[in-house]
Amino acid sequence: MPKAPSVSTPKDQAPVPESYESALGEIEELVAQMESGQLPLEKLLTSYKRGAFLLKFCREQLEAVEDQIKLLEDGDLKPWTAAP
């Protein structure tokens, strides 16, 4: 069972995303909005904070999955490595 991320939801931000994929999609939307140059400064700062929150969530999700991806090799659990 995946380890639940320890990211807590700041009071002034949207809730924790349902999944890594939804967080990644939201990050992509935020980046597009920020790169448009059309956001007022306050909204830009809020978007940056949300993006940092989502990035932390994604990193914790990836770390939890990496901790689970192990192969049994000669009776020893070893970290999984991608094939070349």
Secondary structure, DSSP 8 states (H G I E B T S, - for coil): ----------TTS----SSHHHHHHHHHHHHHHHHTT-S-HHHHHHHHHHHHHHHHHHHHHHHHHHHH-EEEETTEEEE-----
